[in-house]
Structure formats: structure tokens, C-alpha cells
Amino acid sequence: MERLNSKLYLQNCYIMKENERLRKKAQLLNEENQQLLCELKKKLSKNGGNTNFDLNLSSGSGQNNASSSK
């Protein structure tokens, strides 16, 4: 029983570490996405801005869902 408990503890530690790594990666990707979206909006506004694209994407959507366990 104690051996199983130790094994589960180690697996849990690994999952938490991986979850944190993925959370940081998702945050960086979201920041990059926001920067690219800002650049795109600037370029479109310089070109007249007469487009049918919807660039009002919500920032941070789905970030809180990254904490779900595997």
C-alpha cells in the first residue's frame, strides 16, 4: 500500500509539473497571439480598414481550463 501511495505521489508531482509547463506555454502563445492581432489591426487600419474580418477576439479565453487534470 505504501509503495502504491509513493508511486501515485510521484505521478501526481509529474502531472503538476507538466501542467505548469503547459500553462506557461499557453500564456506565451496567448501573448504572441495578442501582439500579432495588434499588428494586424494596425496594418488594416493603415490600408483603409474596409474589411469584413471580425478582429474582436476575446483575450484569455480558455486559459482557466488549462488547470484541468489529465
Secondary structure, DSSP 8 states (H G I E B T S, - for coil): -HHHHHHHHHHHHHHHHHHHHHHHHHHHHHHHHHHHHHHHHHHHHHTT----------TTTTSGGGG---
